[in-house]
Amino acid sequence: MAVTSSVGTAAGSPLRLLGANLLGLLREILNGSDDRARAQRNAAFAFLVRVTSAGLLYLSQVVLARWMGSHEYGIYVFVWTWVIVLGGVSNLGVPVTMMRLMPEFVVRGDHERLRGLLRFGQISTLVSSTAMAAIAATAVWALGSHINSHYVLPAMLVMVCVPMFAVSELLDGVGRSRGWMSVALLPPYVLRPSLLLLFMAIAYIAGWPMDARSAVLSAIAATWLTAAVQWVLLQVRFRAEIGTGVAKSEGRAWLIAALPLLVLTLSDLALQNGDVLILSAFLSPADVGMYFAAAKTMSLISFVHYAVGSAVANRLSALRAHGDADGLAALVRDAVSSDGRSGYILRRTLRSASCLCNRNMPQRS
Protein backbone atom coordinates (compact mmCIF):
# COMPACT_ATOMS: atom_id res chain seq x y z
CA MET A 1 0.00 0.00 0.00
CA ALA A 2 2.82 2.37 0.87
CA VAL A 3 4.53 1.65 -2.40
CA THR A 4 1.38 2.38 -4.39
CA SER A 5 0.84 5.64 -2.52
CA SER A 6 4.38 6.84 -3.14
CA VAL A 7 4.18 6.04 -6.82
CA GLY A 8 0.90 7.94 -7.11
CA THR A 9 2.42 10.97 -5.39
CA ALA A 10 5.53 10.84 -7.56
CA ALA A 11 3.43 10.69 -10.70
CA GLY A 12 0.89 13.30 -9.63
CA SER A 13 3.36 16.07 -8.80
CA PRO A 14 5.17 15.97 -12.17
CA LEU A 15 1.82 15.89 -13.94
CA ARG A 16 0.66 19.05 -12.16
CA LEU A 17 3.95 20.76 -13.00
CA LEU A 18 3.70 19.65 -16.60
CA GLY A 19 0.14 20.94 -16.82
CA ALA A 20 1.20 24.38 -15.61
CA ASN A 21 4.17 24.46 -18.02
CA LEU A 22 2.06 23.37 -20.97
CA LEU A 23 -0.67 25.93 -20.27
CA GLY A 24 1.87 28.73 -20.00
CA LEU A 25 3.57 27.68 -23.22
CA LEU A 26 0.21 27.39 -25.01
CA ARG A 27 -0.86 30.89 -23.96
CA GLU A 28 2.45 32.29 -25.15
CA ILE A 29 2.12 30.62 -28.54
CA LEU A 30 -1.55 31.46 -29.18
CA ASN A 31 -1.51 35.07 -27.98
CA GLY A 32 1.70 36.20 -29.67
CA SER A 33 1.64 38.08 -32.98
CA ASP A 34 5.35 38.55 -33.73
CA ASP A 35 7.67 36.36 -35.82
CA ARG A 36 8.68 34.38 -32.77
CA ALA A 37 5.07 33.47 -31.96
CA ARG A 38 4.41 32.53 -35.59
CA ALA A 39 7.47 30.29 -35.56
CA GLN A 40 6.24 28.68 -32.35
CA ARG A 41 2.82 28.06 -33.89
CA ASN A 42 4.49 26.48 -36.93
CA ALA A 43 6.62 24.32 -34.65
CA ALA A 44 3.56 23.25 -32.66
CA PHE A 45 1.70 22.41 -35.88
CA ALA A 46 4.67 20.42 -37.20
CA PHE A 47 4.92 18.52 -33.92
CA LEU A 48 1.19 17.73 -33.90
CA VAL A 49 1.42 16.47 -37.49
CA ARG A 50 4.32 14.18 -36.59
CA VAL A 51 2.49 12.88 -33.51
CA THR A 52 -0.59 12.22 -35.64
CA SER A 53 1.63 10.48 -38.16
CA ALA A 54 3.09 8.34 -35.37
CA GLY A 55 -0.43 7.40 -34.30
CA LEU A 56 -1.28 6.40 -37.85
CA LEU A 57 1.95 4.41 -38.02
CA TYR A 58 1.09 2.47 -34.88
CA LEU A 59 -2.42 1.84 -36.19
CA SER A 60 -0.99 0.67 -39.52
CA GLN A 61 1.43 -1.66 -37.77
CA VAL A 62 -1.33 -3.29 -35.76
CA VAL A 63 -3.79 -3.57 -38.64
CA LEU A 64 -1.32 -4.67 -41.31
CA ALA A 65 0.40 -7.19 -39.05
CA ARG A 66 -3.00 -8.66 -38.16
CA TRP A 67 -4.18 -8.82 -41.77
CA MET A 68 -0.89 -9.89 -43.36
CA GLY A 69 0.78 -11.89 -40.61
CA SER A 70 4.12 -11.02 -39.06
CA HIS A 71 6.15 -12.66 -41.85
CA GLU A 72 4.59 -10.76 -44.75
CA TYR A 73 4.51 -7.53 -42.73
CA GLY A 74 8.22 -7.88 -42.01
CA ILE A 75 8.91 -8.20 -45.74
CA TYR A 76 6.93 -5.03 -46.40
CA VAL A 77 8.80 -3.13 -43.66
CA PHE A 78 12.14 -4.13 -45.20
CA VAL A 79 11.34 -3.09 -48.76
CA TRP A 80 9.61 0.14 -47.67
CA THR A 81 12.70 1.08 -45.67
CA TRP A 82 14.65 0.89 -48.91
CA VAL A 83 12.17 3.33 -50.48
CA ILE A 84 12.87 5.79 -47.65
CA VAL A 85 16.63 5.43 -48.08
CA LEU A 86 16.74 5.55 -51.89
CA GLY A 87 14.17 8.35 -52.04
CA GLY A 88 16.22 10.40 -49.59
CA VAL A 89 19.52 9.77 -51.39
CA SER A 90 18.23 10.32 -54.91
CA ASN A 91 17.01 13.88 -54.28
CA LEU A 92 20.71 14.89 -53.99
CA GLY A 93 20.15 17.23 -51.05
CA VAL A 94 17.89 19.53 -53.09
CA PRO A 95 15.05 19.70 -50.51
CA VAL A 96 17.41 21.19 -47.92
CA THR A 97 18.74 23.54 -50.59
CA MET A 98 15.20 24.77 -51.14
CA MET A 99 15.00 25.76 -47.47
CA ARG A 100 18.37 27.48 -47.82
CA LEU A 101 17.78 29.48 -51.03
CA MET A 102 14.06 30.08 -51.49
CA PRO A 103 13.59 32.48 -48.53
CA GLU A 104 16.60 34.44 -49.79
CA PHE A 105 15.08 34.84 -53.26
CA VAL A 106 11.75 35.86 -51.73
CA VAL A 107 13.43 38.56 -49.61
CA ARG A 108 15.22 39.92 -52.67
CA GLY A 109 12.07 39.78 -54.80
CA ASP A 110 13.94 37.59 -57.32
CA HIS A 111 10.94 35.76 -58.73
CA GLU A 112 12.80 34.62 -61.84
CA ARG A 113 15.33 32.64 -59.81
CA LEU A 114 12.54 31.46 -57.51
CA ARG A 115 10.70 29.92 -60.45
CA GLY A 116 13.95 28.56 -61.84
CA LEU A 117 14.90 26.93 -58.54
CA LEU A 118 11.51 25.27 -58.23
CA ARG A 119 11.73 23.95 -61.80
CA PHE A 120 15.33 22.80 -61.30
CA GLY A 121 14.38 20.95 -58.11
CA GLN A 122 11.47 19.14 -59.71
CA ILE A 123 13.35 18.08 -62.84
CA SER A 124 16.58 17.07 -61.11
CA THR A 125 14.76 15.12 -58.42
CA LEU A 126 12.53 13.29 -60.88
CA VAL A 127 15.44 12.37 -63.17
CA SER A 128 17.83 11.27 -60.41
CA SER A 129 15.20 9.32 -58.47
CA THR A 130 13.96 7.53 -61.60
CA ALA A 131 17.54 6.56 -62.45
CA MET A 132 18.13 5.40 -58.86
CA ALA A 133 14.98 3.28 -58.91
CA ALA A 134 15.93 1.71 -62.26
CA ILE A 135 19.44 0.89 -61.01
CA ALA A 136 18.10 -0.59 -57.77
CA ALA A 137 15.48 -2.71 -59.56
CA THR A 138 18.12 -3.97 -61.99
CA ALA A 139 20.43 -4.84 -59.09
CA VAL A 140 17.66 -6.81 -57.35
CA TRP A 141 16.93 -8.70 -60.57
CA ALA A 142 20.61 -9.42 -61.26
CA LEU A 143 21.32 -10.53 -57.67
CA GLY A 144 18.06 -12.37 -57.21
CA SER A 145 19.75 -15.71 -56.67
CA HIS A 146 21.72 -14.25 -53.75
CA ILE A 147 18.69 -12.61 -52.07
CA ASN A 148 16.06 -14.40 -50.01
CA SER A 149 13.35 -15.27 -52.51
CA HIS A 150 10.51 -13.72 -50.50
CA TYR A 151 12.12 -10.27 -50.86
CA VAL A 152 12.76 -10.23 -54.61
CA LEU A 153 9.35 -9.47 -56.17
CA PRO A 154 8.20 -6.95 -53.50
CA ALA A 155 11.59 -5.22 -53.70
CA MET A 156 11.34 -4.83 -57.47
CA LEU A 157 7.74 -3.62 -57.30
CA VAL A 158 8.38 -1.10 -54.55
CA MET A 159 10.97 0.73 -56.66
CA VAL A 160 8.02 2.29 -58.49
CA CYS A 161 7.47 4.33 -55.31
CA VAL A 162 10.96 5.85 -55.26
CA PRO A 163 10.49 8.70 -57.81
CA MET A 164 7.27 10.01 -56.26
CA PHE A 165 8.59 9.53 -52.73
CA ALA A 166 11.61 11.68 -53.66
CA VAL A 167 9.36 14.30 -55.29
CA SER A 168 7.24 14.41 -52.13
CA GLU A 169 10.42 14.95 -50.07
CA LEU A 170 11.30 17.82 -52.38
CA LEU A 171 7.85 19.39 -52.04
CA ASP A 172 8.15 19.01 -48.26
CA GLY A 173 11.30 21.12 -48.41
CA VAL A 174 9.66 23.68 -50.69
CA GLY A 175 6.66 24.05 -48.41
CA ARG A 176 8.77 24.41 -45.27
CA SER A 177 10.96 27.00 -47.01
CA ARG A 178 7.88 29.19 -47.39
CA GLY A 179 6.37 28.41 -43.99
CA TRP A 180 3.45 26.54 -45.58
CA MET A 181 3.37 23.79 -42.98
CA SER A 182 0.01 22.32 -43.91
CA VAL A 183 1.00 21.81 -47.56
CA ALA A 184 4.48 20.60 -46.62
CA LEU A 185 3.62 18.12 -43.88
CA LEU A 186 0.02 16.92 -44.10
CA PRO A 187 0.33 15.04 -47.43
CA PRO A 188 3.40 12.88 -46.63
CA TYR A 189 2.76 12.38 -42.93
CA VAL A 190 -1.04 12.09 -42.77
CA LEU A 191 -2.51 11.60 -46.26
CA ARG A 192 -0.06 8.92 -47.46
CA PRO A 193 -0.40 6.54 -44.46
CA SER A 194 -4.16 7.11 -44.45
CA LEU A 195 -4.40 6.18 -48.12
CA LEU A 196 -2.25 3.10 -47.52
CA LEU A 197 -4.67 1.91 -44.84
CA LEU A 198 -7.64 2.72 -47.06
CA PHE A 199 -6.30 0.79 -50.05
CA MET A 200 -5.34 -2.19 -47.87
CA ALA A 201 -8.82 -2.15 -46.32
CA ILE A 202 -10.34 -2.22 -49.80
CA ALA A 203 -8.10 -5.16 -50.71
CA TYR A 204 -9.05 -6.95 -47.48
CA ILE A 205 -12.78 -6.44 -48.03
CA ALA A 206 -12.45 -7.53 -51.67
CA GLY A 207 -10.79 -10.75 -50.56
CA TRP A 208 -7.44 -10.15 -52.25
CA PRO A 209 -4.33 -11.85 -50.85
CA MET A 210 -3.04 -10.01 -47.77
CA ASP A 211 0.66 -10.33 -48.51
CA ALA A 212 3.66 -8.06 -49.07
CA ARG A 213 2.83 -7.64 -52.75
CA SER A 214 -0.62 -6.25 -51.95
CA ALA A 215 0.90 -3.88 -49.39
CA VAL A 216 3.49 -2.70 -51.92
CA LEU A 217 0.84 -2.09 -54.59
CA SER A 218 -1.19 -0.11 -52.04
CA ALA A 219 1.93 1.87 -51.13
CA ILE A 220 2.56 2.66 -54.81
CA ALA A 221 -0.96 4.04 -55.25
CA ALA A 222 -0.77 5.99 -51.98
CA THR A 223 2.66 7.46 -52.76
CA TRP A 224 1.82 8.59 -56.28
CA LEU A 225 -1.55 10.05 -55.33
CA THR A 226 -0.04 11.90 -52.36
CA ALA A 227 2.73 13.40 -54.48
CA ALA A 228 0.19 14.52 -57.11
CA VAL A 229 -2.04 16.21 -54.50
CA GLN A 230 0.93 17.92 -52.85
CA TRP A 231 2.30 19.14 -56.20
CA VAL A 232 -1.05 20.67 -57.19
CA LEU A 233 -1.43 22.42 -53.82
CA LEU A 234 2.06 23.93 -54.01
CA GLN A 235 1.59 25.06 -57.60
CA VAL A 236 -1.59 26.87 -56.62
CA ARG A 237 0.16 28.60 -53.69
CA PHE A 238 3.13 29.67 -55.80
CA ARG A 239 1.03 31.01 -58.66
CA ALA A 240 -1.02 33.03 -56.21
CA GLU A 241 2.18 34.46 -54.69
CA ILE A 242 4.45 35.12 -57.69
CA GLY A 243 2.31 34.40 -60.74
CA THR A 244 3.74 32.99 -63.95
CA GLY A 245 6.68 34.38 -65.85
CA VAL A 246 10.29 33.88 -66.83
CA ALA A 247 12.33 31.30 -64.92
CA LYS A 248 16.06 31.87 -64.52
CA SER A 249 18.09 28.77 -63.72
CA GLU A 250 21.55 28.34 -62.25
CA GLY A 251 21.41 24.58 -62.10
CA ARG A 252 25.14 23.91 -61.83
CA ALA A 253 25.62 26.33 -58.94
CA TRP A 254 22.53 25.05 -57.13
CA LEU A 255 23.63 21.43 -57.53
CA ILE A 256 27.08 22.26 -56.14
CA ALA A 257 25.38 23.95 -53.18
CA ALA A 258 23.13 20.92 -52.65
CA LEU A 259 25.74 18.16 -52.61
CA PRO A 260 27.31 19.06 -49.22
CA LEU A 261 23.81 19.11 -47.74
CA LEU A 262 23.32 15.59 -49.09
CA VAL A 263 25.87 14.45 -46.50
CA LEU A 264 23.51 15.62 -43.74
CA THR A 265 20.64 13.77 -45.39
CA LEU A 266 22.71 10.58 -45.65
CA SER A 267 23.65 10.78 -41.98
CA ASP A 268 20.02 11.22 -40.97
CA LEU A 269 18.90 8.32 -43.17
CA ALA A 270 21.59 6.05 -41.74
CA LEU A 271 20.60 6.97 -38.19
CA GLN A 272 16.90 6.36 -38.72
CA ASN A 273 16.92 3.34 -41.06
CA GLY A 274 20.29 1.62 -40.93
CA ASP A 275 19.29 -0.65 -38.07
CA VAL A 276 16.34 -2.14 -39.96
CA LEU A 277 18.41 -2.84 -43.07
CA ILE A 278 21.26 -4.43 -41.09
CA LEU A 279 18.99 -6.57 -38.93
CA SER A 280 17.17 -7.83 -42.03
CA ALA A 281 20.35 -9.70 -42.97
CA PHE A 282 20.33 -11.65 -39.70
CA LEU A 283 16.71 -11.89 -38.53
CA SER A 284 13.52 -13.29 -40.00
CA PRO A 285 10.98 -10.90 -41.56
CA ALA A 286 8.68 -11.47 -38.57
CA ASP A 287 11.39 -10.39 -36.11
CA VAL A 288 12.25 -7.35 -38.25
CA GLY A 289 8.61 -6.28 -38.26
CA MET A 290 8.39 -6.52 -34.47
CA TYR A 291 11.66 -4.59 -34.04
CA PHE A 292 10.45 -1.86 -36.40
CA ALA A 293 7.26 -1.40 -34.39
CA ALA A 294 9.14 -1.20 -31.09
CA ALA A 295 11.95 1.05 -32.33
CA LYS A 296 9.61 3.77 -33.56
CA THR A 297 8.61 4.51 -29.97
CA MET A 298 12.08 5.99 -29.42
CA SER A 299 11.59 8.48 -32.25
CA LEU A 300 8.98 10.56 -30.38
CA ILE A 301 11.60 12.84 -28.81
CA SER A 302 13.14 13.57 -32.21
CA PHE A 303 9.81 15.08 -33.34
CA VAL A 304 10.56 18.14 -31.19
CA HIS A 305 13.84 18.79 -32.99
CA TYR A 306 12.15 18.26 -36.37
CA ALA A 307 9.32 20.64 -35.50
CA VAL A 308 11.59 23.44 -34.29
CA GLY A 309 13.88 23.05 -37.30
CA SER A 310 10.92 23.13 -39.70
CA ALA A 311 9.59 26.30 -38.10
CA VAL A 312 12.81 28.35 -38.12
CA ALA A 313 14.58 27.16 -41.28
CA ASN A 314 13.00 29.73 -43.60
CA ARG A 315 13.51 32.57 -41.09
CA LEU A 316 17.20 31.71 -40.72
CA SER A 317 17.70 32.05 -44.46
CA ALA A 318 15.62 35.25 -44.65
CA LEU A 319 17.56 36.93 -41.82
CA ARG A 320 20.82 35.97 -43.47
CA ALA A 321 19.64 37.53 -46.73
CA HIS A 322 18.78 40.72 -44.82
CA GLY A 323 22.23 40.72 -43.22
CA ASP A 324 20.62 40.84 -39.78
CA ALA A 325 23.36 39.21 -37.67
CA ASP A 326 21.76 40.19 -34.37
CA GLY A 327 18.37 38.81 -35.40
CA LEU A 328 20.02 35.62 -36.65
CA ALA A 329 21.82 35.09 -33.33
CA ALA A 330 18.63 35.78 -31.38
CA LEU A 331 16.68 33.30 -33.53
CA VAL A 332 19.29 30.58 -32.97
CA ARG A 333 19.22 31.15 -29.21
CA ASP A 334 15.42 31.04 -29.18
CA ALA A 335 15.33 27.88 -31.32
CA VAL A 336 17.81 26.10 -29.04
CA SER A 337 15.82 27.18 -25.98
CA SER A 338 12.51 26.05 -27.49
CA ASP A 339 14.03 22.73 -28.58
CA GLY A 340 15.41 22.03 -25.12
CA ARG A 341 12.33 23.18 -23.22
CA SER A 342 9.86 21.30 -25.39
CA GLY A 343 12.01 18.18 -25.35
CA TYR A 344 12.17 18.36 -21.57
CA ILE A 345 8.38 18.66 -21.29
CA LEU A 346 7.89 15.69 -23.63
CA ARG A 347 10.37 13.56 -21.70
CA ARG A 348 8.62 14.39 -18.43
CA THR A 349 5.26 13.58 -20.03
CA LEU A 350 6.46 10.18 -21.19
CA ARG A 351 8.02 9.50 -17.81
CA SER A 352 4.81 10.43 -15.98
CA ALA A 353 2.79 8.27 -18.35
CA SER A 354 5.17 5.40 -17.61
CA CYS A 355 4.69 5.92 -13.86
CA LEU A 356 0.92 5.84 -14.26
CA CYS A 357 1.08 2.69 -16.38
CA ASN A 358 3.29 0.98 -13.82
CA ARG A 359 0.97 2.03 -11.01
CA ASN A 360 -2.04 0.56 -12.79
CA MET A 361 -0.35 -2.71 -13.69
CA PRO A 362 -1.35 -5.68 -11.53
CA GLN A 363 1.19 -6.31 -8.79
CA ARG A 364 2.75 -9.72 -8.25
CA SER A 365 2.06 -11.28 -4.91
N, C-alpha and C positions, 0 to 999 in steps of 0.2 A: 504493500500500500504506500509506504514511504517513497519507494522508487517511482511509482506511478505519479505521485504528487509532485516530486521534484522534476520529473520530465515535463509534466504539464506546465509548471512554473517557468522552466527554462525555455519552453517553446512559446509560451504566451507573451513573455516580455519582449523577445525579439520581434514578434509579430506586431505588437503595439508600436514599437519603434519604427518598424518598416512602414506601417500604415501612416504614421506621421510624416516620415520622409517622403513617401510616395505622394501624399496629398500636397505637401509643400512644393515638390517638383512639378506636379501636374498644374497647380495654380500658376507657377512661374512660366510654364510653357504656354498655357492657354491664354493668359492675360497679356503676354508681351506682344509688342508690335514692331520691334526692331529686327535687324538681320539675325541677331543671336537667337531670338525667340523663334523666328522662322526656321532657322537651322535646327533648333531643338524639336520643332514640330515635325520637320522632315525626318529627323533621326527617330523620333517616336513612331512615325508612320512606317519607316523602314523596318524597325524592330518588330512592330505588330505584324507586318507582312511576313517576316521570317518566322515568327512564332506560329502564325497561321499555317505557313508552309510546313513547319515541323509537325503540326497536328495532322495535316493531310498526309504527310509522309508516314506517320505512325499508323494512321487509319489504313493507308495503302498496304503497309507491311502486313497488318493483321488480315485484311481482306484477301490480298493476293496470296499470301502464304496458305490461307485456309482453302481458297479455291484451287490453287495450283499444286499445293503440296510443297514441303520444304525443299525438295530436290530441284524441282522446276523453278521455284522462286529464286533459289541460289544461283542457278544458271542466268536468270534474267538480271539479277544484281550484278553479276560479274560483267556481262556484256554491256549493261548500261553504264557501268563505271568507266568502261573504255570510251563510251560516247562523251562523257564528261571530260575525260583527259584529252582525247583527240580534238574535241570541239574547242577546248581552252587553248591548246597548243596551236591549232591551225589558224586562229585569228591573229597570230603574230604580234600580240600586244596592242593591237589597234584600239580595242575598247578603252583601255587605260589612257591611250593617247587622245581619244576623244575628250575625256575628262580633263586632260591637260591643256588642249588647244582650243576647244570650242568656246569656253567662257572668255578666253582672251580675244578671239575674233568678234564675239558679241560686244565686248567692251569697246573695241576699236571701231565697231560698225562695219566691219569687213565682211559683208554678206557674200561677196563673190568667193572668198576663200572658205567661208562657212559652208556654202553649197558644195564647193569642190571637195572639202574634207569629208562631208557626208557621202558624196558619191564615191570617193576613193575608198572609204571604209567599207561600203557595201560591196563594191566590185572586188577589192582585194580579199576580203573575207570569204566571199562566195567562191572565188577561184581557188584560193589556197585550201579551204575546207573541202571542196569537191575533190581536189587532187589528193588530199590527205586520206579521204574516205576511200578513194579508188585504190591507193597504194595499200591501205590497211586490208581492204577486202581481198586484193590480190595476194597479199602475204598470208592471210588465213587460208585461202584456197591452195596456195603452193605448199604450205606447211601443214595441211590438213592431216596428214598421216602421223604427224608428231604432236598433234593436239588431241585432247580428249574428245571423242566423237560427239558427245552431247553438247559441246560448245560451238562446233563448226558452223552449222546452219544458222543458229540465232546470231552468232557473231557477224556473219556475212550480211544477214538481213539488217542488223541494227546500224550498219554503216550508212544506210540511207538517212538516218537521223542526223549524222554529223554536220552536213552543210547548214541545215536550218537551226540546229542547236548553236552553231558558231554565229550565225546571223543574229539569233536572239541574244546571245552574249554581247554582240556589238551594239544592238539596239538598247540593251540595258545600260551600257556605257554612255550612249548618246543621251538617253533620257536623264540619267543622273547628272550628266554634264550641264544640263539645263535646269535641274531642280524639278523635273517632272517625275516625281516618285511613283505616282500611280501608273503611268505609262511604262516606266522602266521596270517596276518590280512586280506588279500584279500579274501580267501575262506569264512570265516564266515561273514564278513561285506559287501562284494560286491557280491560274487557268490551266496550265499544262498538267499538273497532277490531278486536277479535277476532271479534265478530259480523259486522262488515262483511266481513271476509275470508271467514268461513264462508259467508255468503249469496252472495257473489260466486263462491266455489268451487262452490257448488251450481248457480248459474246457468251456470257454465262447463261443468260436467259434464253438465248437462241440455241443453246446446247452444243456450242462449238467446243473443241478440245481446249481445256484449261492448262496449257503448257507454255513453255518459254517462247515458242514461236508466236502464239496468240498475243502474249504480253508485248513482244517486240513490235508486232504489227500495230497494236494499239498505241504503243509509244511513238511509232512513225507518224500515225495520223495526228496524235496529240501535238507532237513537236512541230510538224509542218503547219497545222492550223494555228497554233499559238504564234509562230513567227509571222504568219500572214496578218493576223489581227494586230500584232504589235507594230508591224511595219506600216500598216494603214493608219493607225492612230498617230504614229510619229510624223508621218507625211502630212497629215492634216494639221498638226500642231506647228510644224515648220512653215508650211505655206501660209498659215494665218499670221505667223510672226515675221517672216522675211519675204514672203511671196515667191514668185518664180523669176528667173533671170539668169545672167551669165554665171557660170561656175569656173573658178580659177583653181587649178590643181598644181600642187607641188609634191607629187607622189613620192619622188625619190627622197626628198628631205623628210617627209612625214614618216616614211618607212624606216629611215635611219633613226628617227626619234623614237619609233615604236619598239625596235628590236631590244634595246636595253630594258624596257619595261616588260618585255616577254619573259625575262629572267625572273621577275617578281611573280608573274603568273605561273611559271613552271614550279617555283618553290611552293606556292600556295596549293597547286594541284597535287604535288607530291605529298604535302603534309596531309591533305584531306582524303586522298584516294589511294596512296601508295600501299597502305596496309591491306586493303581489300584485294588489290592485284597480286601482292606477294603471297598472301594467305591462300589465294585460289590455287597456287601451285602445290600446296601441301595438304589442304583440307578438302573435304567433300563439298559439293554445292550446298547441301543442307546446312553444314556448319558455317559456311561463308555467309549464307543468308541470315543465320541467327546472330553472327558477329556483327554484321552490317546494322541490324536493328538495334543491337545494344550499344554500338559505338556512337551512333548518332545522338544519343543522350548527352554525350560529352560536348557536343557542338553548340549547346544552348548559350554558353558564355560568350562564344565567338560572335554571336549575333549582335551583341552590344558594339563590338569593335566595327563590324560591318556597317551597322546603322549610323554610327557617328561618322565613319569615313565617307559613306554615301551622302550624308547631309552637308559636309564641309568641303568636299572635293572641288565643286564648282566655284565656291567662294575663295578658296586658296588661289586658284588660277586667276580669278578676276582681280583680286587684290594685288597679285604679282604684276598683272598687266597695268594696273593703275600706278604701280611703283610705291604702294603704301606699305612700307616696311613695318611701321608700328602696328598697323591694323593686321598685317600678316602674323606678327609675333603674338598679338593678343588673341587671334583666332586659334593659333596652335595651342596656346596655353588653355584656352577655354575648351578646345576639343579634347585635350589630354585630361582635363579635370572632369568633363562630362563622361568620358570613357571610363575613367577610374571609379567615379561615383556611381554610375549606373551599373557597372560590373559588380561593385560591392553590394548594391541593393539586390541584384539578381542572385548573387551567391548566398546572401543571407536568406532570401526567399526560399531558395532550394534547400538550404540547410534546415530552415524552420519546417518546411513541408516534410523533409525526411524525419524530423523529430516527431511530428504529428503522426506520420505513418507508423513509426516504430512504437509510439504510444498506443496506437489502436490495434496493433498486431496482437494476436493471442499469445499469452505468456506460457512458457513451458513450466510445468510443475516440478 
